[in-house]
Amino acid sequence: MTKLINRDAARLNPCIKEQEQSYQCLNKNGFDHAKCEVYFDNYNICKKFWGKVYQDRKSKGLQPYMPNVDDREKIKEEYKKSVRFE
């Protein structure tokens, strides 16, 4: 059986890595959700972060609303600098 590959997946879903990690954890642990909570939390944090970026860019009229794959690492670094951790 061949694996289907969506070549646009990374462009469309900035959390594709976190999503795949949660799927792999479920497969490895017999679909026991309790053993994969860390992966689910990480995925949800990712989705919230990029959802906020999307909304901010949309409200400012910046296009594309979801930044290009090449720009995402820079955006994450800028966010880390702007947030204070206490």
C-alpha positions as CSV (number, residue, x, y, z in Angstrom):
1,M,0.0,0.0,0.0
2,T,1.4,3.4,-0.9
3,K,1.1,6.4,1.3
4,L,-0.8,9.3,-0.1
5,I,1.2,12.5,0.0
6,N,-0.4,16.0,-0.1
7,R,2.4,18.2,-1.4
8,D,0.5,21.3,-0.2
9,A,-0.1,20.0,3.3
10,A,2.8,22.1,4.9
11,R,1.6,25.2,3.1
12,L,-2.0,24.7,4.2
13,N,-1.4,23.4,7.7
14,P,1.4,25.1,9.7
15,C,0.9,22.4,12.4
16,I,1.4,19.4,10.2
17,K,4.4,18.2,12.2
18,E,2.5,18.3,15.5
19,Q,-0.5,16.6,13.9
20,E,1.6,13.8,12.6
21,Q,3.3,13.3,15.9
22,S,0.0,13.0,17.7
23,Y,-1.1,10.4,15.1
24,Q,2.1,8.5,15.5
25,C,1.7,8.5,19.3
26,L,-1.8,7.1,19.0
27,N,-0.7,4.4,16.6
28,K,2.2,3.4,18.8
29,N,0.1,3.3,22.0
30,G,-2.9,1.4,20.8
31,F,-5.0,4.6,20.4
32,D,-4.8,5.3,24.2
33,H,-5.5,9.0,24.2
34,A,-4.3,9.4,27.8
35,K,-0.7,8.4,26.7
36,C,-0.7,11.1,24.1
37,E,-2.0,14.2,25.9
38,V,1.3,16.0,25.6
39,Y,1.1,15.7,21.8
40,F,-2.5,16.9,21.7
41,D,-1.6,19.9,23.9
42,N,1.3,20.7,21.7
43,Y,-0.9,20.5,18.6
44,N,-3.6,22.7,20.2
45,I,-1.1,25.3,21.2
46,C,0.3,25.3,17.6
47,K,-3.2,25.7,16.2
48,K,-4.0,28.6,18.5
49,F,-0.8,30.4,17.7
50,W,-1.2,30.2,14.0
51,G,-4.9,31.0,14.2
52,K,-3.9,34.2,16.0
53,V,-1.3,35.0,13.4
54,Y,-3.9,34.4,10.7
55,Q,-6.4,36.7,12.3
56,D,-3.8,39.4,13.0
57,R,-2.6,39.3,9.4
58,K,-6.1,39.3,8.0
59,S,-7.1,42.3,10.2
60,K,-4.0,44.2,9.0
61,G,-4.7,43.3,5.4
62,L,-1.5,41.4,5.0
63,Q,-1.7,38.6,2.4
64,P,-1.4,35.8,2.4
65,Y,-3.2,35.5,5.7
66,M,-1.3,32.4,6.5
67,P,2.4,33.2,6.1
68,N,4.5,31.3,3.6
69,V,6.3,28.2,4.9
70,D,9.7,30.0,4.5
71,D,8.5,33.0,6.7
72,R,7.1,31.0,9.6
73,E,10.3,30.4,11.5
74,K,11.0,34.1,11.5
75,I,7.5,34.9,12.7
76,K,7.9,32.4,15.6
77,E,11.2,34.0,16.6
78,E,9.7,37.5,16.6
79,Y,6.9,36.2,18.8
80,K,9.3,34.7,21.3
81,K,11.1,38.1,21.6
82,S,7.9,40.0,22.1
83,V,6.5,37.7,24.9
84,R,7.7,38.0,28.4
85,F,8.0,34.8,30.4
86,E,7.6,35.1,34.1
